[in-house]
Amino acid sequence: MYITKGIAGAISFQEKLVETASFLLMEKKVNNAGTLRYVLMEGERSTELFCKPIALRRLGKFVKDAYESQNNKSARAFVIGAFDSARGTFLLCCFPARVPCEASSRNVFSQVLVDAATESHAKVSHEGFDDSLIEVQKEDTKTFIEILSSLYQERTRP
């Protein structure tokens, strides 16, 4: 009984993930900001589902990979955000340009997140174990992403 419910829930989640990702790609919701690409979901289908970190991470990875493959684009850092209307914030999940081979590559990106929050004077919450997730007040989100892009470019330039 529990297994059947669990499988049905997993199938339903996967269907919503593919449906949402397809919508974001077909509606050309992926934006460019210098060295990174980003998507901010506000009012789109299933946004409330993706206000949860694990769900947002899975959607972000799917959209990033599909966008780069579909458009024959090179890998770039990617940020996906889901608006939580109850809190008035965007939960942002950030992916480095490539999956890092070393922990130091990932640490650069997580430090850039913290520095972007400081430089943008954004009201943020950066708690928990996952250093690639950050919650940003709605009104601060665009400025935060612009500064994040600029800092990421500075720190990853060869």
C-alpha positions in Angstrom: 0.0 0.0 0.0 2.7 2.5 1.0 4.9 1.5 -1.9 2.1 2.0 -4.3 1.4 5.5 -2.9 5.1 6.4 -3.0 5.4 5.3 -6.6 2.3 7.2 -7.6 3.7 10.3 -5.9 7.1 10.0 -7.6 5.4 9.6 -11.0 3.2 12.6 -10.3 6.3 14.7 -9.3 8.3 13.6 -12.4 5.3 14.5 -14.6 5.1 18.0 -13.0 8.9 18.4 -13.3 8.9 17.6 -17.1 5.7 19.7 -17.7 7.2 22.7 -15.8 10.6 22.4 -17.5 9.0 22.1 -20.9 7.0 25.2 -20.2 10.0 27.2 -19.1 12.0 26.2 -22.2 9.1 26.6 -24.7 8.2 30.0 -23.3 11.9 31.0 -23.4 12.1 31.8 -19.7 15.8 31.3 -19.5 17.6 34.6 -19.3 21.2 35.6 -19.7 23.1 37.7 -17.2 26.7 37.8 -18.3 28.4 34.6 -17.2 25.3 32.9 -16.0 21.8 32.0 -17.1 18.8 32.2 -14.8 15.1 31.5 -14.6 12.7 33.1 -12.0 9.4 31.3 -11.6 6.6 33.5 -10.3 3.0 32.4 -10.9 4.0 29.7 -13.3 2.5 26.2 -13.0 3.6 24.2 -10.0 5.7 27.1 -8.5 4.6 26.1 -5.0 5.9 22.6 -5.5 9.3 23.9 -6.5 9.6 26.1 -3.4 11.2 23.1 -1.7 15.0 22.8 -2.1 15.2 19.2 -3.4 12.4 19.7 -5.9 14.0 23.0 -7.1 17.4 21.4 -7.4 16.0 18.6 -9.6 14.1 21.0 -11.8 17.1 23.3 -12.1 19.4 20.5 -13.2 16.9 19.3 -15.7 16.3 22.8 -17.2 20.0 23.6 -17.3 20.9 20.3 -19.1 18.0 20.5 -21.4 18.6 24.1 -22.4 22.3 23.5 -23.1 21.6 20.4 -25.1 18.5 21.8 -27.0 20.2 25.0 -27.9 23.7 23.6 -28.4 25.0 26.1 -25.8 28.1 25.9 -23.8 27.9 25.2 -20.0 27.4 28.3 -17.9 26.5 28.8 -14.3 22.8 28.6 -13.8 20.4 29.9 -11.2 16.7 28.9 -10.9 14.4 30.6 -8.5 10.9 29.8 -7.3 8.8 32.5 -5.7 7.2 31.7 -2.3 4.3 34.1 -2.1 3.7 33.3 1.6 7.2 34.5 2.5 7.7 37.1 -0.2 11.0 35.5 -1.2 12.6 33.6 -4.1 14.4 30.4 -3.2 17.4 30.4 -5.5 19.3 27.2 -6.4 22.6 27.8 -8.0 24.7 25.5 -10.2 28.3 26.2 -11.3 29.1 26.1 -15.0 30.4 22.6 -14.8 30.2 20.0 -12.1 33.3 20.7 -10.1 36.0 18.0 -9.9 37.4 19.5 -6.8 35.7 20.9 -3.7 37.6 24.2 -4.2 35.6 24.9 -7.4 32.3 24.5 -5.5 33.6 26.7 -2.6 34.3 29.6 -5.1 30.7 29.6 -6.1 29.3 29.3 -2.6 31.6 32.2 -1.5 30.4 34.2 -4.5 26.8 33.7 -3.2 27.7 35.1 0.2 29.6 38.1 -1.3 26.8 38.9 -3.7 24.4 39.1 -0.8 26.7 41.5 1.0 27.4 43.7 -2.0 23.8 43.9 -3.1 22.6 44.7 0.4 19.9 42.1 -0.3 17.8 40.7 2.5 18.8 37.0 2.3 18.7 33.8 4.3 21.6 31.4 3.7 21.1 28.7 6.2 21.3 25.0 6.2 23.7 22.4 4.9 23.4 23.3 1.2 25.7 26.1 0.2 24.1 26.4 -3.3 20.7 27.5 -1.9 19.8 31.0 -0.9 16.6 32.8 -0.1 16.3 36.4 -1.4 13.6 38.9 -0.8 11.6 39.5 -4.1 12.6 43.2 -4.4 16.3 42.3 -4.1 16.4 39.4 -6.5 17.3 41.1 -9.8 20.1 43.1 -8.3 21.4 40.1 -6.5 21.6 38.1 -9.7 23.4 40.9 -11.5 26.0 41.2 -8.8 26.3 37.4 -8.6 27.0 37.2 -12.3 29.6 39.9 -12.1 31.4 38.4 -9.1 31.3 34.9 -10.6 32.9 36.2 -13.8 35.6 37.9 -11.8 36.5 34.9 -9.7 36.3 32.3 -12.5 38.2 34.2 -15.2 41.3 32.2 -16.3 
